[in-house]
Amino acid sequence: MMKKVLFTGGGTAGHVTVNLALIPKFQREGWETHYIGSRQGIERELVEKLDDVHYHWVSTGKLRRYLSLENLKDPFKVLKGIWDAYRVIRRHKPNVIFSKGGFVTVPVVIGAWLNRVPVLIHESDLTPGLANRLAVPFASKVFTTFPETANYVKSNKTQYLGAIVRDELKRGDADRGRQFCQLTGDKPVLLVMGGSLGSQKLNELIRHNLPALTERFQVIHLCGKNQLAPDLDVEGYRQYEYVNEELPDLLHLADVIVSRAGSNAIFEFLSLRKPMLLIPLSRAASRGDQILNAKSFQKQGFADVIEEEELTEERFLGQLNQLFESKEIYIENMSKIETDQALEQVFQSIKEHAK
Ligand SMILES: CC(=O)N[C@H]1[C@@H](OP(=O)(O)OP(=O)(O)OC[C@H]2O[C@@H](n3ccc(=O)[nH]c3=O)[C@H](O)[C@@H]2O)O[C@H](CO)[C@@H](O)[C@@H]1O
């Protein structure tokens, strides 16, 4: 009988892209692939672009860091989600489940446990997110991207694996990227990525400083959904809400990157040896995971970092220029790191755990 694998993960693209890297590998070996996500999340949009993945949605709560009446409804939505997930899993009987985190995965992991289906989790960030922390007791294994994560998960289930980076990113082509953006070869290219959702803070920073930036660079700005500035028509500046299949080409074209410090993104830059200036999401807006991700990269000599509290336009331009001047040092530090083994290892491990 055909083996079945079920993936879950969502909320932001950072919780989906790893699954997108694994799905084709299972499909090539003849596995039936299923995905449980939310009804309207980005995971649905991204997964439905793939062929032959059975997408199921379940009711889901949301982790809010502010007071809202909706918070009262969430426990009921999560309970409903567990029931939904339990039924999908009972009906399709996957041999194994892989969870990438994000709130939608909590009911799935519990639904899997109730059905006695093994679950493996992957944590992208240095400190585990709430969804993964809740899921650990129900999982067989927790793979981590950073070795330090074991200190934050009080369980002997953790295994350090490294980041899982999509194979296709390696197959990008700078010329194709240049053509897509209609840029010239005269000036180096700065790529700006504010995470998968875009970052208002980075968008403002970049747009305010365009005259200085475009003097030295051509700028490709991935600004996030509904965050285009259609009236901005500056030579050498290109903005896109979100790019999919073009991303590998744009990354290959980039000489230097300015970015938030979401884990998937920064490991993608590392695997392509791209010098990066990271402006992590502040503690005021998150649990501070991006600050730790960024500091870890800075310590290893892969990135320069400016925390939001210290961010001024002068400092930004100064550090960016400095990074660009000394880019060879960063490239050399990154070249010493092996980044390709995790995808294959996690693929093998999921197969080994299949019932
Ligand atoms: C605001 C928030 O909660 N951010 C979290 C979220 O970030 P977020 O969802 O932004 O995730 P990451 O920064 O880790 O990854 C972004 C992903 O989107 C892709 N991409 C981005 C732009 C684009 O145009 N095209 C494209 O394909 C990138 O290649 C990358 O694979 O999950 C990360 C991983 O748990 C965390 O570290 C972040 O703190």
The ligand as an SDF file (V2000), in Angstrom:
LIG
                    3D

 39 41  0  0  0  0  0  0  0  0999 V2000
    6.8600   38.0920   12.4710 C   0  0  0  0  0  0  0  0  0  0  0  0
    7.1760   36.6780   12.8130 C   0  0  0  0  0  0  0  0  0  0  0  0
    6.4430   36.0280   13.5560 O   0  0  0  0  0  0  0  0  0  0  0  0
    8.2990   36.1810   12.3040 N   0  0  0  0  0  0  0  0  0  0  0  0
    8.6970   34.8020   12.5450 C   0  0  0  0  0  0  0  0  0  0  0  0
    8.3980   34.0060   11.3130 C   0  0  0  0  0  0  0  0  0  0  0  0
    9.0580   34.7210   10.2720 O   0  0  0  0  0  0  0  0  0  0  0  0
    8.7780   34.5580    8.7250 P   0  0  0  0  0  0  0  0  0  0  0  0
    7.5280   33.8550    8.4250 O   0  0  0  0  0  0  0  0  0  0  0  0
    9.0070   35.8790    8.1170 O   0  0  0  0  0  0  0  0  0  0  0  0
    9.8810   33.5020    8.3880 O   0  0  0  0  0  0  0  0  0  0  0  0
   11.3960   33.5360    7.9850 P   0  0  0  0  0  0  0  0  0  0  0  0
   11.9610   34.8950    7.9970 O   0  0  0  0  0  0  0  0  0  0  0  0
   12.0430   32.4820    8.8280 O   0  0  0  0  0  0  0  0  0  0  0  0
   11.2910   33.0020    6.5170 O   0  0  0  0  0  0  0  0  0  0  0  0
   10.6650   33.7100    5.4930 C   0  0  0  0  0  0  0  0  0  0  0  0
   10.4820   32.7530    4.3650 C   0  0  0  0  0  0  0  0  0  0  0  0
    9.7240   33.3730    3.3540 O   0  0  0  0  0  0  0  0  0  0  0  0
   10.4220   33.2710    2.1240 C   0  0  0  0  0  0  0  0  0  0  0  0
   10.0970   34.4220    1.2750 N   0  0  0  0  0  0  0  0  0  0  0  0
   10.1150   35.6960    1.7800 C   0  0  0  0  0  0  0  0  0  0  0  0
    9.8160   36.7760    0.9670 C   0  0  0  0  0  0  0  0  0  0  0  0
    9.4880   36.5350   -0.3920 C   0  0  0  0  0  0  0  0  0  0  0  0
    9.2110   37.4500   -1.1870 O   0  0  0  0  0  0  0  0  0  0  0  0
    9.4920   35.2480   -0.8380 N   0  0  0  0  0  0  0  0  0  0  0  0
    9.7860   34.1840   -0.0430 C   0  0  0  0  0  0  0  0  0  0  0  0
    9.7640   33.0240   -0.4870 O   0  0  0  0  0  0  0  0  0  0  0  0
   11.8860   33.2180    2.5100 C   0  0  0  0  0  0  0  0  0  0  0  0
   12.6550   32.6640    1.4770 O   0  0  0  0  0  0  0  0  0  0  0  0
   11.8320   32.3530    3.7630 C   0  0  0  0  0  0  0  0  0  0  0  0
   11.8260   30.9760    3.4500 O   0  0  0  0  0  0  0  0  0  0  0  0
    8.8840   32.6630   11.4550 O   0  0  0  0  0  0  0  0  0  0  0  0
   10.2840   32.5480   11.7000 C   0  0  0  0  0  0  0  0  0  0  0  0
   10.6140   31.0600   11.8150 C   0  0  0  0  0  0  0  0  0  0  0  0
    9.9460   30.4750   12.8830 O   0  0  0  0  0  0  0  0  0  0  0  0
   10.6750   33.3230   12.9560 C   0  0  0  0  0  0  0  0  0  0  0  0
   12.0810   33.2800   13.0980 O   0  0  0  0  0  0  0  0  0  0  0  0
   10.1910   34.7530   12.8220 C   0  0  0  0  0  0  0  0  0  0  0  0
   10.4790   35.4610   14.0160 O   0  0  0  0  0  0  0  0  0  0  0  0
  1  2  1  0
  2  3  2  0
  2  4  1  0
  4  5  1  0
  5  6  1  0
  5 38  1  0
  6  7  1  0
  6 32  1  0
  7  8  1  0
  8  9  2  0
  8 10  1  0
  8 11  1  0
 11 12  1  0
 12 13  2  0
 12 14  1  0
 12 15  1  0
 15 16  1  0
 16 17  1  0
 17 18  1  0
 17 30  1  0
 18 19  1  0
 19 20  1  0
 19 28  1  0
 20 21  1  0
 20 26  1  0
 21 22  2  0
 22 23  1  0
 23 24  2  0
 23 25  1  0
 25 26  1  0
 26 27  2  0
 28 29  1  0
 28 30  1  0
 30 31  1  0
 32 33  1  0
 33 34  1  0
 33 36  1  0
 34 35  1  0
 36 37  1  0
 36 38  1  0
 38 39  1  0
M  END
$$$$
